[in-house]
Amino acid sequence: MFFVRVFLIFGLCLSIFTHSHAQERPQERPQERRKIGDNLFLENLPENIKFWGDAVDKHTTTISNYSVKGWSDDGRSLLLYGYGNLYKARGPKHKLKKVLDLSDHPVSNAQRALVCGAPGFVFLDDEDGDEYYATYAAKIGAKVPDKLSYGIAKTRAYKVSNDLKYVAYASSVRGSGIWTLEYQEICKGSSPVRLYEGRAAIYVKDFHPNHSLLLVTTATSNGMRLSEFNLETKAEDAVLDIKGSLSSVSYSHDGHYIFYVTNEGVNYRELFRYDRRTGDVINVVGNIGLDIDFVASSDDRTKLAVIINKMGISRIAVLDSVNLKLAAPFSQKSLGVVSSAYFSPDGEKLAVRLSQPTVPSRSGVYDYKKDKFKLWTGGFKPGTKTIKLVPAIITYPTFDWVDEKPRQIPVLAYKPETATITNPAPVVIFAHGGPASQARPTWSEFYHYIVTEMGVAVLRPNIRGSSGYGHAFEQLDQIHKREDSIRDIGALLDWIEGQPDLDASRVMIAGGSYGGYVSMASLAMYPDRFKAGITRVGVLDFQTFLENTEANRVQNRRREYGDERDAEVAKMFERISPLQNVDKITKPVLIIQGARDPRVPLQQAEDMLMALKKQGVEVSYVLAMDEGHGYSKRKNRRYSTGAQIAFIRRHLLD
């Protein structure tokens, strides 16, 4: 009788607790497919997913996140982007002044320019995530920009000349697979001059200081080619053929040299200098066992900021590029993860955008001589109290061996404070996209909410194929080695079993783009070791993906995944693709897709949805008709985030 009474009292308390919380959120009840607004469709999801999306959005109180885009002409103000507009700020506490306000055209990538001789900006814009960017120009104060590039085409890698009067850009008309290279005066009605047309993807890098040449790179079968185009004769002169990566390419101050970052002949991305007169190449920054993320050049080209990647964390050094001497050594303390850097006009400081695991993205000024950062915008609002969540940056052993030891796979491990031996935490594994990308210790409100509010551990592995750990590691998943990356997930599951504060019986996997493939392939390879899985704009069948992805991307993706026209590769795709192994997937799946995605076409998600239904697997779906490869609109993001939170709650907590 005593136990009955205790049970009844406990049940009454639980009923009261549940009732009180029911006032805060709607009843969770899966629904059939239904339309939300004009462009969003949901299937087999509870009614309250927006509640959870709003909860994540309001989880912490942050200052409006404006990202730095450079300096004003006089060097006294920073140019900041936010909410679709470009602003100018004189200091950390100064009021923002709108510089460019074009309501229908976000100007996130604006570069300073002279538009028909007047101060203004050049930028790219697409429509609802379709990635068919066009080049636009707008004078300061203009309400409607002028379109410079043509038609419906993917335009990228544009560059404004040193005198701010010309712009060069590469474009590919939708469905053509043909790339063109053009430059023109930045003024409406000016005629573009075509320098190149072909199937090789081409990237604009730099104008020569005297404006006589244009520096470009093009993709080859085994790397990249560095070339110069004579702007008067239109002739192309090949400079270097690189068997490897090629980035951060720029001329020296006198135009005699070309600086570039590559991993050709070395394991890590290092900085080299090419002498245009003699053909000599020297290694400028290398032999440090770390990748260079990117290099930024000062306006006068006499200084280079070199940003390196140490286990995902950034370090900055400044190089005197004339004398090849350090103006400032690599910083002893890290600012976090630096995503952009711009020299002030006098070359004495850097405007940077950065993120840390405990603080949202911030923009400010870095005095590299003093190794000090001054915040201008971003971060938390004053007085905000939040749980500090710092991931452990560790490694775990995988299935193969190197130098007579198990190969180590890096992982960012976020564990809740509630995780103990007696109360082990459930786990969500998040696989990054790319695959040549990297999970880095940046701030994420989404991860912070999952760990601190839900008590769920988050693991973000950098499985083989990830960047940041050397060329050899990045090549370990190429073509026929693709399944080895999924075996790295299996090794992570083994590692979880050895952690007494993690619950190996409650594990979920999620990922976007290539990470969506990793998620679904892992569900197929290890069906009994997961509770559920999430794929966002995921590659789910390599054969049809390569047949239907935007034509201008095919050659690049064939280099990574293999050529679907080859019989052996096609057989391999059939063996490893999640859609071809759908009969092995038995656990619930959440699919999130944008209808306008040019990279991973909608059909990938639709085919997987129908195949899972046919198998009798529980499947939920979020489809946004006005999004592409990822969700950019705030309303859609809240539903997408909310769907994931509800899915995790249902399959790991309820």
C-alpha positions as CSV (number, residue, x, y, z in Angstrom):
1,M,0.0,0.0,0.0
2,F,2.9,2.3,0.8
3,F,4.3,1.9,-2.7
4,V,0.9,2.5,-4.2
5,R,0.5,5.7,-2.3
6,V,4.0,6.9,-3.3
7,F,3.3,6.0,-6.9
8,L,0.0,8.0,-6.8
9,I,1.6,11.0,-5.2
10,F,4.4,10.9,-7.8
11,G,1.9,10.6,-10.6
12,L,-0.1,13.5,-9.2
13,C,3.0,15.7,-9.0
14,L,4.0,14.6,-12.5
15,S,0.5,15.5,-13.7
16,I,0.7,19.0,-12.1
17,F,4.2,19.5,-13.6
18,T,3.1,18.5,-17.1
19,H,0.0,20.6,-16.9
20,S,1.9,23.7,-15.8
21,H,4.4,23.3,-18.7
22,A,1.6,22.6,-21.1
23,Q,0.6,26.3,-20.7
24,E,4.1,27.2,-22.1
25,R,4.0,25.0,-25.2
26,P,1.4,23.3,-27.4
27,Q,0.6,19.6,-27.3
28,E,3.2,17.7,-29.3
29,R,1.3,15.7,-31.9
30,P,2.7,14.6,-35.3
31,Q,0.7,15.8,-38.3
32,E,0.3,14.9,-41.9
33,R,1.9,17.2,-44.5
34,R,0.6,20.8,-44.2
35,K,1.4,24.2,-45.6
36,I,2.7,27.0,-43.4
37,G,2.4,30.4,-45.1
38,D,3.2,30.6,-48.7
39,N,6.4,28.6,-49.1
40,L,6.9,26.1,-46.2
41,F,5.6,22.5,-46.0
42,L,5.8,20.2,-43.0
43,E,5.2,16.5,-42.7
44,N,4.8,14.2,-39.7
45,L,6.0,16.9,-37.3
46,P,4.4,18.1,-34.1
47,E,2.4,21.3,-34.1
48,N,4.7,23.0,-31.7
49,I,8.0,23.0,-33.7
50,K,8.0,26.8,-34.1
51,F,7.8,27.0,-30.3
52,W,11.1,25.2,-30.1
53,G,12.6,27.3,-32.9
54,D,11.6,30.4,-31.0
55,A,13.1,28.9,-27.8
56,V,16.5,28.5,-29.4
57,D,16.3,32.0,-30.9
58,K,15.6,33.5,-27.5
59,H,18.0,31.2,-25.7
60,T,20.6,33.9,-25.2
61,T,20.5,37.7,-25.5
62,T,23.0,38.9,-28.1
63,I,23.9,42.3,-29.6
64,S,22.9,42.7,-33.2
65,N,25.6,40.8,-35.1
66,Y,27.1,43.1,-37.7
67,S,30.0,41.7,-39.7
68,V,33.0,43.8,-40.7
69,K,33.5,44.3,-44.4
70,G,36.4,46.8,-44.5
71,W,37.3,50.4,-43.7
72,S,36.2,53.8,-44.9
73,D,38.5,55.8,-47.1
74,D,40.0,57.8,-44.3
75,G,40.5,54.8,-42.1
76,R,38.5,56.2,-39.2
77,S,35.4,54.1,-39.6
78,L,34.6,50.4,-40.1
79,L,32.1,49.2,-42.8
80,L,29.7,46.8,-41.2
81,Y,27.0,44.5,-42.8
82,G,23.8,43.6,-41.1
83,Y,20.1,42.9,-41.9
84,G,20.7,43.3,-45.6
85,N,22.3,46.8,-45.3
86,L,25.8,48.3,-45.2
87,Y,26.6,50.6,-42.3
88,K,29.5,52.8,-41.2
89,A,30.6,53.2,-37.6
90,R,33.2,55.6,-36.2
91,G,33.8,53.6,-33.0
92,P,32.5,51.0,-30.6
93,K,29.9,53.2,-29.1
94,H,29.1,55.4,-32.1
95,K,25.7,55.2,-33.8
96,L,25.6,53.2,-37.1
97,K,25.0,55.2,-40.2
98,K,23.5,53.5,-43.2
99,V,25.8,53.6,-46.3
100,L,23.8,51.3,-48.6
101,D,20.1,50.5,-48.1
102,L,18.8,48.3,-50.9
103,S,15.8,46.5,-49.4
104,D,15.5,43.7,-52.0
105,H,19.3,43.2,-52.4
106,P,21.4,42.1,-49.4
107,V,24.9,43.5,-49.7
108,S,26.8,41.1,-47.5
109,N,29.8,40.9,-49.8
110,A,30.1,44.6,-50.9
111,Q,33.4,46.0,-52.0
112,R,34.2,49.7,-52.3
113,A,34.1,51.0,-55.9
114,L,33.7,54.1,-58.0
115,V,30.3,53.8,-59.7
116,C,30.4,56.0,-62.8
117,G,33.0,58.0,-61.0
118,A,31.0,58.4,-57.8
119,P,31.7,56.6,-54.5
120,G,29.8,53.4,-54.2
121,F,30.0,49.6,-54.0
122,V,29.9,46.4,-56.0
123,F,28.2,43.3,-54.7
124,L,26.7,39.9,-55.7
125,D,23.1,38.9,-55.1
126,D,20.9,35.8,-55.9
127,E,17.2,35.0,-55.6
128,D,15.9,32.9,-52.7
129,G,19.1,30.8,-52.4
130,D,19.2,29.7,-56.0
131,E,22.9,30.8,-56.1
132,Y,22.5,32.3,-59.6
133,Y,24.4,35.5,-58.4
134,A,24.5,38.6,-60.5
135,T,27.0,41.5,-60.2
136,Y,25.5,44.7,-59.1
137,A,26.8,48.3,-58.5
138,A,25.2,51.1,-56.5
139,K,26.3,54.6,-55.6
140,I,26.1,55.7,-52.0
141,G,22.5,56.7,-51.3
142,A,21.1,54.8,-54.3
143,K,17.8,52.8,-53.7
144,V,18.0,50.6,-56.7
145,P,21.3,49.0,-57.9
146,D,22.5,48.7,-61.4
147,K,23.0,45.1,-62.7
148,L,26.3,44.6,-64.5
149,S,26.5,40.9,-65.3
150,Y,24.0,39.2,-67.6
151,G,21.0,36.8,-67.4
152,I,20.5,34.0,-65.0
153,A,24.0,32.9,-64.3
154,K,26.2,31.9,-61.3
155,T,28.6,34.8,-60.9
156,R,31.4,34.5,-58.4
157,A,35.0,35.5,-57.5
158,Y,34.6,39.1,-58.6
159,K,37.4,41.6,-58.0
160,V,37.5,45.4,-58.1
161,S,40.6,47.0,-59.5
162,N,43.0,49.0,-57.4
163,D,41.7,52.3,-58.8
164,L,38.1,51.2,-58.0
165,K,37.0,51.9,-61.6
166,Y,36.8,48.3,-63.0
167,V,35.4,45.0,-62.0
168,A,36.2,41.5,-63.2
169,Y,34.0,38.5,-62.7
170,A,33.5,34.9,-63.7
171,S,30.0,33.6,-64.7
172,S,28.2,30.5,-65.8
173,V,24.8,30.6,-67.4
174,R,22.4,28.2,-65.7
175,G,22.5,24.7,-67.1
176,S,25.3,25.5,-69.5
177,G,28.4,24.3,-67.6
178,I,30.3,27.0,-69.5
179,W,32.4,29.6,-67.7
180,T,33.2,33.0,-69.0
181,L,35.6,35.7,-67.6
182,E,34.8,39.3,-68.2
183,Y,35.8,42.8,-67.0
184,Q,34.2,46.1,-67.4
185,E,34.0,49.7,-66.2
186,I,31.8,50.0,-63.1
187,C,29.0,51.9,-64.7
188,K,25.6,51.0,-66.0
189,G,25.6,50.5,-69.8
190,S,29.4,49.8,-70.0
191,S,30.2,47.0,-72.3
192,P,31.9,43.9,-70.7
193,V,35.1,42.7,-72.3
194,R,35.2,38.8,-72.6
195,L,38.6,37.3,-71.9
196,Y,37.8,33.6,-71.5
197,E,35.1,31.0,-72.3
198,G,35.4,27.3,-71.5
199,R,34.3,24.4,-69.3
200,A,37.1,24.8,-66.7
201,A,35.9,26.7,-63.6
202,I,37.7,30.0,-63.4
203,Y,38.3,32.3,-60.4
204,V,39.3,36.0,-60.5
205,K,42.2,36.8,-58.1
206,D,43.8,40.2,-58.6
207,F,44.5,43.1,-60.9
208,H,48.1,44.0,-61.5
209,P,49.1,47.2,-59.8
210,N,49.4,49.0,-63.1
211,H,46.0,47.5,-64.3
212,S,47.6,45.8,-67.4
213,L,47.0,42.2,-66.2
214,L,44.4,40.1,-64.5
215,L,45.4,37.2,-62.4
216,V,43.2,34.2,-62.4
217,T,43.1,30.5,-61.5
218,T,41.4,27.7,-63.3
219,A,40.6,24.1,-62.3
220,T,42.6,21.3,-63.9
221,S,42.3,17.5,-63.7
222,N,44.8,17.3,-60.9
223,G,44.9,20.7,-59.4
224,M,44.8,24.4,-60.4
225,R,46.5,26.6,-63.0
226,L,47.6,30.1,-62.3
227,S,47.4,32.4,-65.3
228,E,47.6,36.1,-66.3
229,F,45.3,37.8,-68.9
230,N,46.6,40.8,-70.8
231,L,43.7,43.3,-70.6
232,E,44.7,44.9,-73.9
233,T,45.4,41.9,-76.1
234,K,43.2,39.4,-74.2
235,A,46.0,36.9,-74.4
236,E,46.4,34.3,-71.6
237,D,49.8,33.4,-70.2
238,A,50.0,30.3,-68.0
239,V,52.2,31.0,-65.0
240,L,52.1,27.9,-62.9
241,D,50.4,24.5,-62.9
242,I,49.8,23.4,-59.3
243,K,49.2,19.8,-58.3
244,G,47.2,20.7,-55.2
245,S,45.2,23.5,-53.7
246,L,45.7,27.2,-54.7
247,S,44.3,30.2,-52.8
248,S,45.1,33.7,-51.4
249,V,46.7,34.7,-54.7
250,S,47.9,38.3,-55.1
251,Y,50.5,40.5,-56.7
252,S,53.3,42.2,-54.8
253,H,53.4,46.0,-54.4
254,D,55.6,46.4,-57.5
255,G,53.9,43.6,-59.5
256,H,57.2,41.7,-59.9
257,Y,56.0,38.8,-57.6
258,I,52.9,36.7,-57.0
259,F,52.1,35.4,-53.6
260,Y,50.0,32.3,-53.2
261,V,49.1,29.6,-50.7
262,T,49.3,25.9,-51.8
263,N,49.9,22.4,-50.5
264,E,51.8,21.3,-53.7
265,G,54.8,19.3,-52.6
266,V,54.0,19.8,-48.9
267,N,51.4,18.3,-46.5
268,Y,50.1,21.7,-45.2
269,R,49.0,24.8,-47.0
270,E,51.9,27.2,-47.0
271,L,52.8,30.6,-48.4
272,F,55.0,30.9,-51.5
273,R,56.3,33.7,-53.7
274,Y,56.8,33.4,-57.5
275,D,59.2,35.7,-59.3
276,R,57.6,36.7,-62.6
277,R,60.9,37.7,-64.1
278,T,63.0,34.6,-63.3
279,G,60.4,32.0,-62.5
280,D,61.9,31.3,-59.1
281,V,59.7,30.1,-56.3
282,I,60.5,30.4,-52.6
283,N,58.7,29.2,-49.5
284,V,57.8,32.3,-47.4
285,V,55.8,30.8,-44.5
286,G,56.0,27.1,-44.1
287,N,57.4,24.1,-42.2
288,I,55.2,24.8,-39.2
289,G,53.0,21.7,-39.5
290,L,49.8,23.8,-39.7
291,D,47.5,24.9,-42.5
292,I,47.2,28.6,-43.6
293,D,43.5,29.5,-43.7
294,F,43.9,32.6,-45.7
295,V,46.2,35.6,-46.3
296,A,45.0,39.3,-46.5
297,S,47.0,42.0,-48.2
298,S,47.3,45.7,-47.2
299,D,46.0,48.4,-49.6
300,D,49.6,49.3,-50.6
301,R,50.5,45.6,-50.8
302,T,53.5,45.9,-48.5
303,K,52.1,43.8,-45.7
304,L,50.4,40.4,-45.6
305,A,48.3,39.1,-42.7
306,V,48.7,35.3,-42.4
307,I,46.0,33.4,-40.5
308,I,46.9,29.8,-39.6
309,N,44.7,27.0,-38.3
310,K,45.8,25.1,-35.2
311,M,43.2,22.4,-34.4
312,G,40.5,24.8,-35.7
313,I,41.7,27.9,-33.7
314,S,43.2,30.9,-35.5
315,R,46.6,32.6,-35.0
316,I,47.6,35.8,-36.8
317,A,51.0,37.0,-38.0
318,V,51.9,40.0,-40.1
319,L,54.6,39.8,-42.8
320,D,56.5,42.7,-44.4
321,S,56.1,41.4,-47.9
322,V,58.8,43.6,-49.4
323,N,61.6,42.5,-47.2
324,L,60.0,39.1,-46.2
325,K,60.4,39.8,-42.5
326,L,57.8,39.5,-39.7
327,A,56.2,42.7,-38.8
328,A,54.5,40.8,-36.0
329,P,54.9,37.2,-35.0
330,F,52.1,34.7,-34.7
331,S,49.9,35.8,-31.8
332,Q,50.5,34.0,-28.5
333,K,46.9,34.0,-27.6
334,S,44.1,33.2,-29.9
335,L,41.2,35.6,-30.7
336,G,39.1,32.5,-31.6
337,V,38.3,31.6,-35.2
338,V,39.0,34.5,-37.5
339,S,36.8,34.4,-40.7
340,S,37.9,37.7,-42.3
341,A,40.6,40.4,-41.9
342,Y,41.1,43.8,-43.5
343,F,44.1,46.1,-43.1
344,S,43.4,49.7,-42.2
345,P,44.5,52.2,-45.0
346,D,47.7,52.9,-43.2
347,G,48.4,49.2,-42.7
348,E,48.8,49.5,-38.9
349,K,45.8,47.5,-37.8
350,L,43.4,44.9,-38.9
351,A,39.6,44.9,-38.8
352,V,38.6,41.3,-38.1
353,R,35.5,39.2,-37.7
354,L,35.8,36.3,-35.2
355,S,33.9,33.8,-33.2
356,Q,34.7,31.9,-30.0
357,P,32.8,28.9,-28.5
358,T,31.6,31.0,-25.5
359,V,30.8,34.3,-27.3
360,P,28.8,35.0,-30.5
361,S,30.4,36.4,-33.6
362,R,32.1,39.8,-33.0
363,S,33.7,42.5,-35.2
364,G,36.4,44.9,-34.1
365,V,40.0,46.1,-34.5
366,Y,43.1,44.0,-33.9
367,D,46.3,45.9,-33.1
368,Y,48.7,43.2,-34.3
369,K,51.8,45.0,-32.8
370,K,50.3,44.9,-29.3
371,D,48.4,41.7,-29.9
372,K,45.2,43.3,-28.6
373,F,41.6,43.2,-29.9
374,K,39.1,46.0,-29.4
375,L,35.4,45.1,-29.7
376,W,33.2,47.3,-31.9
377,T,30.1,45.2,-32.3
378,G,28.6,41.8,-31.5
379,G,28.7,39.4,-28.6
380,F,26.3,39.3,-25.7
381,K,24.3,42.2,-24.4
382,P,25.7,43.6,-21.1
383,G,24.6,41.7,-18.1
384,T,23.7,38.6,-20.0
385,K,24.2,35.5,-17.9
386,T,24.8,32.2,-19.7
387,I,26.5,28.9,-19.1
388,K,30.0,28.8,-20.6
389,L,30.3,25.9,-22.9
390,V,33.8,25.1,-24.2
391,P,34.2,22.0,-26.2
392,A,37.0,19.6,-25.4
393,I,39.2,19.5,-28.6
394,I,40.4,15.9,-28.5
395,T,41.0,12.9,-30.7
396,Y,39.8,9.3,-30.8
397,P,41.3,6.2,-32.4
398,T,39.8,4.9,-35.6
399,F,40.1,1.6,-37.5
400,D,43.3,2.0,-39.5
401,W,46.9,2.6,-38.3
402,V,49.6,5.2,-39.0
403,D,53.2,4.7,-37.9
404,E,52.3,1.6,-36.0
405,K,49.6,3.5,-34.1
406,P,45.8,3.8,-34.5
407,R,45.0,6.9,-36.7
408,Q,43.5,9.7,-34.6
409,I,40.3,11.5,-35.6
410,P,39.8,15.0,-34.1
411,V,36.4,15.8,-32.5
412,L,34.9,18.7,-30.6
413,A,33.1,17.3,-27.6
414,Y,30.5,19.4,-25.8
415,K,29.2,17.7,-22.6
416,P,26.4,18.9,-20.4
417,E,27.1,19.6,-16.7
418,T,24.5,17.0,-15.8
419,A,26.4,14.2,-17.5
420,T,27.8,11.8,-14.9
421,I,28.5,8.0,-14.5
422,T,25.1,7.6,-12.8
423,N,23.3,9.9,-15.3
424,P,25.0,9.5,-18.7
425,A,24.0,12.0,-21.4
426,P,22.4,11.1,-24.7
427,V,24.4,12.1,-27.7
428,V,23.9,13.9,-31.1
429,I,26.8,13.5,-33.6
430,F,26.9,16.4,-36.1
431,A,28.7,15.7,-39.3
432,H,30.0,18.8,-41.2
433,G,29.6,19.3,-45.0
434,G,32.3,19.8,-47.6
435,P,33.7,17.2,-47.3
436,A,36.8,19.4,-47.3
437,S,35.6,21.5,-44.5
438,Q,36.1,21.5,-40.7
439,A,34.1,21.7,-37.5
440,R,35.6,24.6,-35.6
441,P,35.1,25.8,-32.0
442,T,32.8,28.8,-32.9
443,W,29.7,30.0,-31.0
444,S,26.5,28.2,-31.9
445,E,23.3,29.0,-30.1
446,F,21.8,25.8,-31.5
447,Y,24.5,23.5,-30.0
448,H,24.5,25.6,-26.8
449,Y,20.7,25.1,-26.4
450,I,21.0,21.3,-27.0
451,V,23.7,20.9,-24.4
452,T,22.7,23.3,-21.7
453,E,18.9,23.2,-21.9
454,M,18.3,19.6,-23.0
455,G,21.2,17.9,-21.3
456,V,22.3,16.2,-24.6
457,A,26.0,15.9,-25.5
458,V,27.1,17.2,-28.9
459,L,30.0,15.6,-30.8
460,R,31.4,17.3,-33.9
461,P,34.0,15.0,-35.5
462,N,36.4,16.0,-38.2
463,I,36.4,12.6,-40.0
464,R,38.9,11.8,-42.8
465,G,38.5,14.2,-45.7
466,S,38.2,17.2,-43.4
467,S,40.5,20.2,-44.0
468,G,42.8,21.7,-41.5
469,Y,44.9,18.6,-40.8
470,G,47.1,18.4,-43.8
471,H,46.7,17.3,-47.5
472,A,47.3,13.6,-46.7
473,F,44.4,13.5,-44.2
474,E,42.1,15.4,-46.6
475,Q,42.7,12.9,-49.4
476,L,41.9,9.8,-47.3
477,D,38.3,9.7,-48.4
478,Q,38.8,10.2,-52.2
479,I,36.5,8.3,-54.6
480,H,36.8,4.5,-53.7
481,K,37.8,5.4,-50.1
482,R,34.5,7.1,-49.4
483,E,33.2,4.4,-47.0
484,D,36.3,4.8,-44.8
485,S,34.9,8.2,-43.6
486,I,31.7,6.3,-42.4
487,R,33.9,3.8,-40.6
488,D,35.3,6.8,-38.7
489,I,31.8,7.4,-37.4
490,G,31.7,3.7,-36.4
491,A,34.9,4.3,-34.4
492,L,33.3,7.3,-32.8
493,L,30.4,5.0,-31.7
494,D,33.0,2.7,-30.1
495,W,34.6,5.7,-28.3
496,I,31.2,6.8,-27.0
497,E,30.8,3.3,-25.5
498,G,34.0,3.8,-23.5
499,Q,32.8,7.1,-22.0
500,P,31.0,6.4,-18.7
501,D,29.2,9.8,-18.8
502,L,27.7,9.3,-22.3
503,D,24.8,7.0,-23.1
504,A,25.7,4.7,-26.0
505,S,22.1,3.4,-26.2
506,R,20.8,6.9,-27.0
507,V,22.7,8.3,-30.0
508,M,21.5,10.3,-33.0
509,I,23.4,11.5,-36.0
510,A,22.8,14.7,-38.1
511,G,24.4,16.5,-40.9
512,G,24.0,19.0,-43.8
513,S,25.0,18.7,-47.5
514,Y,27.9,16.1,-47.5
515,G,27.2,15.7,-43.8
516,G,23.7,14.6,-44.8
517,Y,25.3,11.8,-46.7
518,V,27.4,10.9,-43.7
519,S,24.3,10.9,-41.5
520,M,22.2,8.6,-43.7
521,A,25.2,6.3,-44.7
522,S,25.9,5.9,-41.0
523,L,22.3,4.9,-40.3
524,A,22.6,2.3,-43.1
525,M,26.0,0.9,-42.0
526,Y,25.2,0.9,-38.2
527,P,21.4,0.6,-38.0
528,D,21.3,-0.9,-34.5
529,R,23.6,1.8,-32.9
530,F,21.4,4.9,-33.6
531,K,18.1,6.0,-32.4
532,A,17.4,8.3,-35.4
533,G,19.1,10.6,-38.0
534,I,18.7,14.0,-39.6
535,T,19.7,15.0,-43.1
536,R,19.7,18.7,-44.2
537,V,20.1,19.3,-48.0
538,G,22.0,16.0,-48.0
539,V,23.6,14.1,-50.9
540,L,21.6,10.8,-50.8
541,D,22.5,9.2,-54.1
542,F,25.8,10.0,-55.8
543,Q,24.8,8.9,-59.3
544,T,21.7,11.1,-59.6
545,F,23.4,13.9,-57.7
546,L,26.2,14.2,-60.3
547,E,23.6,13.8,-63.1
548,N,21.5,16.7,-61.8
549,T,23.6,19.1,-59.8
550,E,24.2,22.5,-61.4
551,A,26.3,21.9,-64.6
552,N,29.0,24.3,-63.5
553,R,29.8,22.2,-60.4
554,V,30.0,18.7,-62.0
555,Q,33.7,18.6,-62.8
556,N,34.7,19.8,-59.4
557,R,32.5,17.2,-57.7
558,R,33.7,14.4,-60.0
559,R,37.2,15.2,-58.8
560,E,36.1,14.6,-55.2
561,Y,33.5,11.8,-55.5
562,G,34.4,10.1,-58.8
563,D,33.0,10.1,-62.4
564,E,29.6,8.6,-62.5
565,R,30.1,7.7,-66.2
566,D,32.8,5.2,-65.2
567,A,31.3,1.7,-64.7
568,E,33.4,0.9,-61.7
569,V,32.6,4.2,-60.0
570,A,28.9,3.8,-60.8
571,K,29.0,0.4,-59.2
572,M,30.7,1.9,-56.1
573,F,28.1,4.7,-55.9
574,E,25.4,2.0,-55.9
575,R,27.1,0.2,-53.1
576,I,27.6,3.3,-50.8
577,S,24.7,5.7,-51.6
578,P,22.1,5.9,-48.8
579,L,19.2,5.8,-51.2
580,Q,20.5,2.5,-52.7
581,N,20.8,1.1,-49.1
582,V,17.4,2.4,-47.9
583,D,16.4,-1.2,-46.9
584,K,19.1,-1.1,-44.2
585,I,17.8,2.2,-42.7
586,T,15.3,1.2,-39.9
587,K,15.4,4.2,-37.6
588,P,13.3,7.4,-37.8
589,V,14.6,10.1,-40.2
590,L,14.1,13.9,-40.5
591,I,14.7,15.4,-43.9
592,I,15.2,19.1,-44.4
593,Q,15.4,20.6,-47.9
594,G,15.2,23.8,-49.9
595,A,13.4,23.5,-53.2
596,R,15.7,26.0,-55.0
597,D,18.9,24.2,-54.1
598,P,21.2,24.1,-57.2
599,R,23.8,22.0,-55.5
600,V,21.8,19.1,-54.1
601,P,18.6,19.1,-56.1
602,L,15.2,18.7,-54.5
603,Q,14.8,15.2,-56.1
604,Q,17.4,13.8,-53.7
605,A,15.2,14.5,-50.7
606,E,11.9,13.6,-52.4
607,D,13.3,10.2,-53.6
608,M,14.6,9.4,-50.1
609,L,11.3,10.5,-48.5
610,M,9.2,8.1,-50.7
611,A,11.7,5.2,-50.4
612,L,11.6,5.4,-46.6
613,K,7.8,5.5,-46.6
614,K,7.8,2.5,-48.8
615,Q,10.1,0.7,-46.3
616,G,7.7,1.6,-43.5
617,V,10.3,3.8,-41.8
618,E,9.1,6.8,-39.7
619,V,10.1,9.9,-41.7
620,S,9.5,13.6,-41.1
621,Y,10.0,16.4,-43.7
622,V,10.6,20.2,-43.8
623,L,10.5,21.7,-47.3
624,A,11.0,25.4,-48.0
625,M,10.1,26.5,-51.5
626,D,11.9,29.8,-51.2
627,E,15.3,28.4,-49.9
628,G,18.3,26.8,-51.5
629,H,21.3,25.0,-50.0
630,G,20.5,26.0,-46.5
631,Y,17.9,28.2,-44.9
632,S,18.5,32.0,-44.9
633,K,15.1,33.4,-44.0
634,R,14.5,33.8,-40.3
635,K,11.0,32.4,-40.3
636,N,12.1,29.3,-42.2
637,R,15.1,28.9,-39.9
638,R,12.9,28.9,-36.8
639,Y,10.8,26.0,-38.3
640,S,13.9,24.1,-39.4
641,T,15.6,24.5,-36.0
642,G,12.4,23.7,-34.2
643,A,11.8,20.6,-36.2
644,Q,15.3,19.4,-35.2
645,I,14.8,20.2,-31.6
646,A,11.4,18.4,-31.5
647,F,13.0,15.4,-33.3
648,I,15.8,15.2,-30.8
649,R,13.5,15.5,-27.9
650,R,11.2,12.8,-29.2
651,H,13.9,10.2,-30.0
652,L,16.5,10.9,-27.3
653,L,14.6,12.3,-24.4
654,D,10.9,11.3,-24.5
